[in-house]
Amino acid sequence: MIQHVNLNNDVIFWLTEPILILAAMNFCMQLLFWPYLHRLMVPLLLLLSSAVSYAVMMQNIYFDANMLQNIIQTNPGEASAWLTPQFWMWLVMTGLLSAQWYCWSVHISYPQPCGATYAGAIIAFLTLVVAIILLAYGSYISFFRNNKAVNHLIVPTNIIGAALKTAYNTYDAHRPLPRIGLDASHQLHEQKRLLVSISSR
């Protein structure tokens, strides 16, 4: 449950919070809108966002890297219990129709060359996110410290973050362990005689 933060006079926080969310989402979306790639990635993201939003809104599930790992390890028997008629109706209404509309109706004209344009857009949205956080740094730190689950409730940034975290965990788990202390050596010291004196009363 999200906790309230004591922000009595912090008008800047309340005014910039929706802008921050939109800027963060646009930053993530800009990574997908490369030529020809968006035709596959955006509909797939819409379908995944629909499924995740059902879990978040209907079942109060926080979607993070641990939840994604649980989904990957789920067997067909457990998955069939979760795939209810309500879930399929939600997926069709909010995911499939949106993906179909995107494939049929959205046409993007790309400037030539487009690499510099997209790099500039990504840098611009990232700069906006950093500037907003710095503008009300104390309030945002307090809010996210007391509400660590908020970033797991924002779709589709929670999907992208969970996927990146899972990919890193998989890479880190299969990475060979580095050998440390290779320069250490065993040094022999001369044995010293120790005299212990015990007195009794």
C-alpha positions, 0 to 999 in steps of 0.5 A: 500500500502506498504511503503518503509523504508529508509534502505540505507546501511542496507544490513543485512535487505535485506539479512535476510528478505526472511530467516525470512519469510521462518523460520516463515512459517516453524515454523508454518508448524512444528506445523501441521506435527505431525503423522497422523494429517498432512494428514488432516491439510496440505491439508485443509491448502492448500485449505484455502491458495488458497482461501485466496491468491485469495482474497489477489492477485485478490481483494487486501483484507488483511486477518486478524482476522476481515476478518475471522470474516466477513467470519463467519458471511457472509450469503449464498447470500453474499457468492454466489456473491464472489464464481465466476468461476474465484475463482473456477478455482483458487481454483482447480489449486492452491489448490485442485491439490496441496492437491491431490498431497500431499495426494498421493505423500508425505510419511513421515517417523517419527523417534521413538520417534518423540516428541523430534524431533519435539519439537527441530525443533519448538524451532530451527525455533523459535530461528532462527526467534528471532535471525534474528530480533535481528540482524537487530532489528531497521530495522525490527521495522521500516519496520513493524511499517510503514507496519503493513499490511505485516503480513496479506499478507503472506500465510499461516501464516496470516490464522494461525494468524487470526484463533488463534486471532479469537479463543482468541477473542471468548474465551475472549468474553465469559469469565466472567468479574472478579469482582474488588475492592471487598476489598473496603468499605464505610467509614463514616466521621464526617460532618464538618461545612464550613463557607463562607465569601463573601465581597462586595465593 
